[in-house]
Amino acid sequence: MNMRRREFIIILGGAATSGALPARAQQREHIPRVGIVWIAPQSVVSPFHDAFRAGLRELGYVEDRTIALEARFAQGKLELLPGIAEELVRARVDVLVAPASAIVQSLKQATTTIPIVMANVTDPVGFGFIKSLQHPGTNITGFSNLMVEQVGKNIELLREMLPGLMRLAVLVNPAVPDAALVLREARASARVLGFAVHPVEARQAEDFDGAVRQASDQKCDGLLVSTVEGLFFVNRARIIEAAARHRMPAAFAAPPFGLAEAGALLSYGANTPDMLRRSARYVDRIIKGAKPEDLPVQQPVKFELGVNLKTAKTLGLAIPTSILLRADEVVE
């Protein structure tokens, strides 16, 4: 009762402050945190990363205010993925985003509880990531990129461009899970069209020139590259340069973003930025309470074809009108 007025005000102020601080901290803790992992360096995947961020903005999210984005880049080194996965799991992010099969594989080994949204993954059922496309049944859902099917389509386009194609080199990295699928699809398509497939391997960037040289020594008429392998995507310009040195027509099972401009003769694939943008919707649904095991895996709806007329001319090839009419990107 004898408490001075100043002391009373200080006590009240202190009580108000101590109550406000936990409230603000609690607000910060409830901002959803999304971890996204990339194999390639940020400078290489920026169009795709920006597409994902744009998808979040379209849904009304504001980075660092209503959502926190924890992006990690493996700098093209697959061996870093398990450590990155463990780091994000320890950080207790709310959702994980995985734009490649190898990333899903590492995240799956790190957690069975944090939801994982695939953004660009080949054959998720075959790899055991989910039980079925319609009913994933695990903590994983998202988008399958149909990359294996794109391999077959690229082979058809390359044969249309090279009627005399008899031996096709297929660049693979046997260290990644997608390699066997790519080869299986390439061989199946080649059997139908009546020519042979010769695998050439590259496990690191230094192997590319030797792999293309091997294809040339084996008298292959063309080279197929599937950039579902992160190492190949990071070093696509290097592969194109090696193909040019050996005068090897190169087709890429990938969307033509930068590939045609860099000199690839042909590229065809799903629109990856569109898949990344759409994957933000699944992140949003999970944040709002949806369970990944109940969200059907979706497939791409946009595919794009790119060709390079200058490369064709250098190789002494004429791109058929039928391909030019279908092309979304033509570099002259």
FENFENJO-V231266 format. One record per helix or strand of 3 or more residues. SS is the DSSP state (helix for helix, strand for strand). FROM is the first residue (numbers start at 1). TO is the last residue. Records with the same first field share a line. If there is no record, write none. Layout:
# FENFENJO-V231266
SS: FROM-TO, FROM-TO
This chain:
# FENFENJO-V231266
helix: 5-29, 42-58, 78-90, 101-110, 147-161, 178-193, 205-217, 230-234, 236-245, 259-262, 272-287, 292-294, 309-314, 321-326
strand: 32-38, 67-73, 95-98, 115-121, 140-144, 167-172, 196-201, 222-226, 250-253, 266-270, 303-308, 329-331
